[in-house]
Amino acid sequence: MALKSSINDPLMADQIESDPGEDLLRLKLNSETAKMAWSELQRFFAAGKTLYVASDLDLIDVALALQQDNTGQVGGWLQQDKVYPVSDTQARGWLDQNCSLWTVVVKPWVLVQDQS
């Protein structure tokens, strides 16, 4: 009986219906997230491969959307300037301040997020 009632529980139903593949990918991306000095990321910036993720977004949600090629979601963030290529001004400021940023790689991109 307890199992049956938990299946009817809307909170449990969300957990049961979640995509196990997406859950595994989310765990993988989370385990690959690290804080890195901007000076170590400059070569990716020079190659045009760094994307800034606004601090009000979850870095893993953005990485997952990119990994899954969710063009609608990513396009919305791009239009809202929540995700965008790192600017020269940002890069210079982070280098001058010796900043460390949260990072995760979703090839070919390196996503960065400043949580300071």
C-alpha positions in Angstrom: 0.0 0.0 0.0 2.8 2.5 0.8 4.3 2.1 -2.7 0.9 2.6 -4.3 0.2 5.8 -2.4 3.7 7.2 -3.1 3.1 6.7 -6.9 0.0 8.8 -6.6 2.0 11.5 -4.7 2.7 14.3 -7.3 6.2 14.9 -5.9 7.1 11.2 -6.2 5.6 11.0 -9.6 8.0 13.6 -10.9 10.9 11.5 -9.6 9.6 8.3 -11.1 8.9 9.9 -14.5 12.3 11.6 -14.8 14.5 10.5 -17.6 17.3 8.3 -16.2 19.6 9.2 -19.1 19.1 12.9 -18.4 19.7 12.3 -14.7 23.0 10.5 -15.5 24.1 13.3 -17.8 23.3 15.9 -15.1 25.4 13.9 -12.6 28.2 13.6 -15.1 28.2 17.4 -15.9 28.0 18.2 -12.2 31.1 16.0 -11.5 33.0 17.8 -14.3 32.3 21.3 -12.9 35.2 23.0 -11.4 36.4 26.4 -10.2 39.3 27.6 -12.4 41.4 30.7 -12.6 40.5 32.8 -15.7 44.2 32.8 -16.6 43.9 29.1 -17.2 40.9 29.6 -19.5 42.3 32.4 -21.7 43.3 30.0 -24.5 39.7 28.9 -24.9 38.6 32.6 -24.9 41.2 33.3 -27.6 39.7 30.5 -29.7 36.2 32.0 -29.2 35.0 29.0 -27.2 33.9 30.5 -23.9 30.3 31.3 -23.1 29.3 33.3 -20.1 26.3 32.1 -18.0 24.5 34.6 -16.0 24.6 34.0 -12.2 20.9 33.7 -11.9 21.0 30.6 -14.1 22.0 27.1 -13.0 25.3 26.3 -14.8 24.4 22.6 -15.0 20.9 23.4 -16.5 22.6 25.5 -19.3 25.3 22.8 -19.9 22.5 20.1 -20.1 20.5 22.2 -22.6 23.6 22.7 -24.8 24.5 19.0 -24.6 20.9 18.0 -25.6 20.9 20.7 -28.4 17.8 22.3 -26.8 17.8 25.2 -29.3 14.6 26.7 -27.9 15.9 27.0 -24.4 19.4 28.1 -25.4 18.0 30.6 -27.9 15.8 32.1 -25.2 18.8 32.6 -22.9 20.8 34.1 -25.8 18.0 36.6 -26.6 17.8 37.5 -22.9 21.6 38.0 -22.7 21.7 35.3 -20.0 24.2 33.2 -22.1 26.6 34.9 -24.4 30.2 34.9 -25.7 32.6 36.3 -23.1 33.5 39.8 -24.1 37.0 41.3 -24.2 36.1 43.7 -21.4 35.0 40.7 -19.2 38.1 38.8 -20.0 40.4 41.7 -19.3 38.6 42.4 -16.0 38.8 38.8 -14.8 42.5 38.7 -15.7 43.3 41.9 -13.9 41.4 40.7 -10.8 42.9 37.2 -11.0 39.3 35.8 -10.8 38.3 32.2 -10.5 35.1 31.1 -12.3 32.9 28.1 -12.2 33.4 26.1 -15.4 32.1 23.1 -17.2 32.9 21.9 -20.7 30.2 21.0 -23.3 32.3 20.6 -26.4 33.1 22.8 -28.2 32.2 25.3 -25.5 33.6 26.1 -22.1 30.9 27.6 -20.0 31.9 30.0 -17.3 30.0 31.6 -14.5 31.1 34.2 -12.0 29.6 33.7 -8.5 31.5 36.4 -6.7 
